[in-house]
C-alpha cells in the first residue's frame, strides 16, 4: 500500500518539476510573443 502512495507522490513531483522547468524555458518566448502582440 505504501509503495503505491510513494509512486503517486513521485509521479506528481516529476510532473511538477517538468512543468516548472518547461515554463522557465518558455518564459522568454512568452514575453517576446506578448511584446509582439502588444
N, CA, C and O atoms as a Maestro MAE file, in Angstrom:
{
 s_m_m2io_version
 :::
 2.0.0
}

f_m_ct {
 s_m_title
 :::
 protein
 m_atom[152] {
  # First column is atom index #
  i_m_mmod_type
  r_m_x_coord
  r_m_y_coord
  r_m_z_coord
  i_m_residue_number
  s_m_chain_name
  s_m_pdb_residue_name
  s_m_pdb_atom_name
  i_m_atomic_number
  :::
  1 25 0.835 -1.208 0.000 1 A "UNK " " N  " 7
  2 3 0.000 0.000 0.000 1 A "UNK " " CA " 6
  3 2 0.873 1.263 0.000 1 A "UNK " " C  " 6
  4 15 0.602 2.218 -0.729 1 A "UNK " " O  " 8
  5 25 1.929 1.252 0.833 2 A "UNK " " N  " 7
  6 3 2.763 2.454 0.948 2 A "UNK " " CA " 6
  7 2 3.528 2.749 -0.336 2 A "UNK " " C  " 6
  8 15 3.720 3.911 -0.695 2 A "UNK " " O  " 8
  9 25 3.966 1.694 -1.031 3 A "UNK " " N  " 7
  10 3 4.723 1.946 -2.269 3 A "UNK " " CA " 6
  11 2 3.830 2.578 -3.324 3 A "UNK " " C  " 6
  12 15 4.304 3.318 -4.185 3 A "UNK " " O  " 8
  13 25 2.520 2.283 -3.255 4 A "UNK " " N  " 7
  14 3 1.577 2.927 -4.199 4 A "UNK " " CA " 6
  15 2 1.515 4.429 -3.931 4 A "UNK " " C  " 6
  16 15 1.578 5.234 -4.859 4 A "UNK " " O  " 8
  17 25 1.394 4.795 -2.669 5 A "UNK " " N  " 7
  18 3 1.336 6.211 -2.291 5 A "UNK " " CA " 6
  19 2 2.629 6.908 -2.700 5 A "UNK " " C  " 6
  20 15 2.604 8.008 -3.253 5 A "UNK " " O  " 8
  21 25 3.760 6.259 -2.423 6 A "UNK " " N  " 7
  22 3 5.061 6.824 -2.783 6 A "UNK " " CA " 6
  23 2 5.160 6.997 -4.296 6 A "UNK " " C  " 6
  24 15 5.704 7.992 -4.773 6 A "UNK " " O  " 8
  25 25 4.639 6.038 -5.047 7 A "UNK " " N  " 7
  26 3 4.675 6.117 -6.510 7 A "UNK " " CA " 6
  27 2 3.855 7.289 -7.020 7 A "UNK " " C  " 6
  28 15 4.294 8.023 -7.905 7 A "UNK " " O  " 8
  29 25 2.656 7.465 -6.459 8 A "UNK " " N  " 7
  30 3 1.789 8.572 -6.886 8 A "UNK " " CA " 6
  31 2 2.452 9.911 -6.566 8 A "UNK " " C  " 6
  32 15 2.460 10.818 -7.399 8 A "UNK " " O  " 8
  33 25 3.008 10.033 -5.358 9 A "UNK " " N  " 7
  34 3 3.681 11.275 -4.970 9 A "UNK " " CA " 6
  35 2 4.885 11.525 -5.863 9 A "UNK " " C  " 6
  36 15 5.144 12.659 -6.265 9 A "UNK " " O  " 8
  37 25 5.630 10.450 -6.175 10 A "UNK " " N  " 7
  38 3 6.802 10.584 -7.041 10 A "UNK " " CA " 6
  39 2 6.421 11.092 -8.417 10 A "UNK " " C  " 6
  40 15 7.078 11.979 -8.962 10 A "UNK " " O  " 8
  41 25 5.352 10.526 -8.986 11 A "UNK " " N  " 7
  42 3 4.903 10.943 -10.322 11 A "UNK " " CA " 6
  43 2 4.467 12.409 -10.297 11 A "UNK " " C  " 6
  44 15 4.807 13.175 -11.199 11 A "UNK " " O  " 8
  45 25 3.729 12.792 -9.283 12 A "UNK " " N  " 7
  46 3 3.279 14.180 -9.164 12 A "UNK " " CA " 6
  47 2 4.459 15.127 -9.060 12 A "UNK " " C  " 6
  48 15 4.454 16.212 -9.640 12 A "UNK " " O  " 8
  49 25 5.482 14.700 -8.305 13 A "UNK " " N  " 7
  50 3 6.680 15.521 -8.132 13 A "UNK " " CA " 6
  51 2 7.399 15.697 -9.465 13 A "UNK " " C  " 6
  52 15 7.837 16.797 -9.802 13 A "UNK " " O  " 8
  53 25 7.517 14.606 -10.221 14 A "UNK " " N  " 7
  54 3 8.196 14.650 -11.525 14 A "UNK " " CA " 6
  55 2 7.435 15.559 -12.483 14 A "UNK " " C  " 6
  56 15 8.042 16.368 -13.186 14 A "UNK " " O  " 8
  57 25 6.101 15.431 -12.514 15 A "UNK " " N  " 7
  58 3 5.279 16.249 -13.416 15 A "UNK " " CA " 6
  59 2 5.434 17.735 -13.060 15 A "UNK " " C  " 6
  60 15 5.557 18.586 -13.941 15 A "UNK " " O  " 8
  61 25 5.425 18.030 -11.753 16 A "UNK " " N  " 7
  62 3 5.562 19.424 -11.328 16 A "UNK " " CA " 6
  63 2 6.945 19.956 -11.713 16 A "UNK " " C  " 6
  64 15 7.081 21.095 -12.161 16 A "UNK " " O  " 8
  65 25 7.976 19.106 -11.531 17 A "UNK " " N  " 7
  66 3 9.345 19.518 -11.881 17 A "UNK " " CA " 6
  67 2 9.448 19.832 -13.367 17 A "UNK " " C  " 6
  68 15 10.022 20.847 -13.759 17 A "UNK " " O  " 8
  69 25 8.876 18.937 -14.203 18 A "UNK " " N  " 7
  70 3 8.907 19.138 -15.661 18 A "UNK " " CA " 6
  71 2 8.155 20.418 -16.028 18 A "UNK " " C  " 6
  72 15 8.600 21.182 -16.885 18 A "UNK " " O  " 8
  73 25 7.010 20.646 -15.372 19 A "UNK " " N  " 7
  74 3 6.211 21.835 -15.669 19 A "UNK " " CA " 6
  75 2 6.989 23.110 -15.322 19 A "UNK " " C  " 6
  76 15 6.983 24.076 -16.085 19 A "UNK " " O  " 8
  77 25 7.658 23.101 -14.160 20 A "UNK " " N  " 7
  78 3 8.426 24.281 -13.730 20 A "UNK " " CA " 6
  79 2 9.580 24.539 -14.687 20 A "UNK " " C  " 6
  80 15 9.810 25.677 -15.097 20 A "UNK " " O  " 8
  81 25 10.315 23.469 -15.049 21 A "UNK " " N  " 7
  82 3 11.450 23.619 -15.967 21 A "UNK " " CA " 6
  83 2 10.955 24.085 -17.333 21 A "UNK " " C  " 6
  84 15 11.538 24.990 -17.931 21 A "UNK " " O  " 8
  85 25 9.882 23.472 -17.828 22 A "UNK " " N  " 7
  86 3 9.338 23.838 -19.135 22 A "UNK " " CA " 6
  87 2 8.867 25.281 -19.156 22 A "UNK " " C  " 6
  88 15 9.081 25.997 -20.134 22 A "UNK " " O  " 8
  89 25 8.222 25.708 -18.067 23 A "UNK " " N  " 7
  90 3 7.749 27.092 -18.001 23 A "UNK " " CA " 6
  91 2 8.929 28.051 -17.949 23 A "UNK " " C  " 6
  92 15 8.892 29.121 -18.557 23 A "UNK " " O  " 8
  93 25 9.985 27.667 -17.218 24 A "UNK " " N  " 7
  94 3 11.181 28.501 -17.134 24 A "UNK " " CA " 6
  95 2 11.824 28.681 -18.496 24 A "UNK " " C  " 6
  96 15 12.318 29.761 -18.820 24 A "UNK " " O  " 8
  97 25 11.816 27.609 -19.302 25 A "UNK " " N  " 7
  98 3 12.390 27.678 -20.650 25 A "UNK " " CA " 6
  99 2 11.485 28.506 -21.568 25 A "UNK " " C  " 6
  100 15 11.973 29.256 -22.413 25 A "UNK " " O  " 8
  101 25 10.175 28.368 -21.401 26 A "UNK " " N  " 7
  102 3 9.217 29.033 -22.292 26 A "UNK " " CA " 6
  103 2 9.029 30.518 -21.954 26 A "UNK " " C  " 6
  104 15 8.596 31.296 -22.804 26 A "UNK " " O  " 8
  105 25 9.351 30.907 -20.729 27 A "UNK " " N  " 7
  106 3 9.088 32.272 -20.265 27 A "UNK " " CA " 6
  107 2 9.606 33.352 -21.218 27 A "UNK " " C  " 6
  108 15 8.841 34.252 -21.565 27 A "UNK " " O  " 8
  109 25 10.876 33.303 -21.659 28 A "UNK " " N  " 7
  110 3 11.371 34.347 -22.583 28 A "UNK " " CA " 6
  111 2 10.569 34.398 -23.878 28 A "UNK " " C  " 6
  112 15 10.295 35.481 -24.396 28 A "UNK " " O  " 8
  113 25 10.187 33.225 -24.405 29 A "UNK " " N  " 7
  114 3 9.412 33.182 -25.646 29 A "UNK " " CA " 6
  115 2 8.028 33.785 -25.433 29 A "UNK " " C  " 6
  116 15 7.508 34.491 -26.297 29 A "UNK " " O  " 8
  117 25 7.435 33.499 -24.266 30 A "UNK " " N  " 7
  118 3 6.118 34.055 -23.946 30 A "UNK " " CA " 6
  119 2 6.213 35.581 -23.880 30 A "UNK " " C  " 6
  120 15 5.344 36.288 -24.389 30 A "UNK " " O  " 8
  121 25 7.278 36.080 -23.248 31 A "UNK " " N  " 7
  122 3 7.479 37.537 -23.151 31 A "UNK " " CA " 6
  123 2 7.595 38.155 -24.540 31 A "UNK " " C  " 6
  124 15 7.006 39.203 -24.806 31 A "UNK " " O  " 8
  125 25 8.350 37.512 -25.424 32 A "UNK " " N  " 7
  126 3 8.529 38.022 -26.789 32 A "UNK " " CA " 6
  127 2 7.190 38.070 -27.516 32 A "UNK " " C  " 6
  128 15 6.865 39.062 -28.169 32 A "UNK " " O  " 8
  129 25 6.414 36.992 -27.400 33 A "UNK " " N  " 7
  130 3 5.112 36.931 -28.076 33 A "UNK " " CA " 6
  131 2 4.200 38.041 -27.564 33 A "UNK " " C  " 6
  132 15 3.517 38.701 -28.348 33 A "UNK " " O  " 8
  133 25 4.191 38.245 -26.244 34 A "UNK " " N  " 7
  134 3 3.344 39.290 -25.656 34 A "UNK " " CA " 6
  135 2 3.770 40.665 -26.173 34 A "UNK " " C  " 6
  136 15 2.922 41.493 -26.508 34 A "UNK " " O  " 8
  137 25 5.074 40.906 -26.238 35 A "UNK " " N  " 7
  138 3 5.571 42.202 -26.729 35 A "UNK " " CA " 6
  139 2 5.197 42.405 -28.195 35 A "UNK " " C  " 6
  140 15 4.830 43.507 -28.603 35 A "UNK " " O  " 8
  141 25 5.292 41.340 -28.979 36 A "UNK " " N  " 7
  142 3 4.954 41.440 -30.411 36 A "UNK " " CA " 6
  143 2 3.463 41.728 -30.580 36 A "UNK " " C  " 6
  144 15 3.077 42.554 -31.408 36 A "UNK " " O  " 8
  145 25 2.623 41.044 -29.792 37 A "UNK " " N  " 7
  146 3 1.172 41.221 -29.921 37 A "UNK " " CA " 6
  147 2 0.740 42.594 -29.417 37 A "UNK " " C  " 6
  148 15 -0.171 43.203 -29.979 37 A "UNK " " O  " 8
  149 25 1.386 43.083 -28.366 38 A "UNK " " N  " 7
  150 3 1.012 44.383 -27.815 38 A "UNK " " CA " 6
  151 2 1.884 45.417 -28.440 38 A "UNK " " C  " 6
  152 15 1.755 46.602 -28.130 38 A "UNK " " O  " 8
  :::
 }
 m_bond[151] {
  # First column is bond index #
  i_m_from
  i_m_to
  i_m_order
  :::
  1 1 2 1
  2 2 3 1
  3 3 4 2
  4 3 5 1
  5 5 6 1
  6 6 7 1
  7 7 8 2
  8 7 9 1
  9 9 10 1
  10 10 11 1
  11 11 12 2
  12 11 13 1
  13 13 14 1
  14 14 15 1
  15 15 16 2
  16 15 17 1
  17 17 18 1
  18 18 19 1
  19 19 20 2
  20 19 21 1
  21 21 22 1
  22 22 23 1
  23 23 24 2
  24 23 25 1
  25 25 26 1
  26 26 27 1
  27 27 28 2
  28 27 29 1
  29 29 30 1
  30 30 31 1
  31 31 32 2
  32 31 33 1
  33 33 34 1
  34 34 35 1
  35 35 36 2
  36 35 37 1
  37 37 38 1
  38 38 39 1
  39 39 40 2
  40 39 41 1
  41 41 42 1
  42 42 43 1
  43 43 44 2
  44 43 45 1
  45 45 46 1
  46 46 47 1
  47 47 48 2
  48 47 49 1
  49 49 50 1
  50 50 51 1
  51 51 52 2
  52 51 53 1
  53 53 54 1
  54 54 55 1
  55 55 56 2
  56 55 57 1
  57 57 58 1
  58 58 59 1
  59 59 60 2
  60 59 61 1
  61 61 62 1
  62 62 63 1
  63 63 64 2
  64 63 65 1
  65 65 66 1
  66 66 67 1
  67 67 68 2
  68 67 69 1
  69 69 70 1
  70 70 71 1
  71 71 72 2
  72 71 73 1
  73 73 74 1
  74 74 75 1
  75 75 76 2
  76 75 77 1
  77 77 78 1
  78 78 79 1
  79 79 80 2
  80 79 81 1
  81 81 82 1
  82 82 83 1
  83 83 84 2
  84 83 85 1
  85 85 86 1
  86 86 87 1
  87 87 88 2
  88 87 89 1
  89 89 90 1
  90 90 91 1
  91 91 92 2
  92 91 93 1
  93 93 94 1
  94 94 95 1
  95 95 96 2
  96 95 97 1
  97 97 98 1
  98 98 99 1
  99 99 100 2
  100 99 101 1
  101 101 102 1
  102 102 103 1
  103 103 104 2
  104 103 105 1
  105 105 106 1
  106 106 107 1
  107 107 108 2
  108 107 109 1
  109 109 110 1
  110 110 111 1
  111 111 112 2
  112 111 113 1
  113 113 114 1
  114 114 115 1
  115 115 116 2
  116 115 117 1
  117 117 118 1
  118 118 119 1
  119 119 120 2
  120 119 121 1
  121 121 122 1
  122 122 123 1
  123 123 124 2
  124 123 125 1
  125 125 126 1
  126 126 127 1
  127 127 128 2
  128 127 129 1
  129 129 130 1
  130 130 131 1
  131 131 132 2
  132 131 133 1
  133 133 134 1
  134 134 135 1
  135 135 136 2
  136 135 137 1
  137 137 138 1
  138 138 139 1
  139 139 140 2
  140 139 141 1
  141 141 142 1
  142 142 143 1
  143 143 144 2
  144 143 145 1
  145 145 146 1
  146 146 147 1
  147 147 148 2
  148 147 149 1
  149 149 150 1
  150 150 151 1
  151 151 152 2
  :::
 }
}
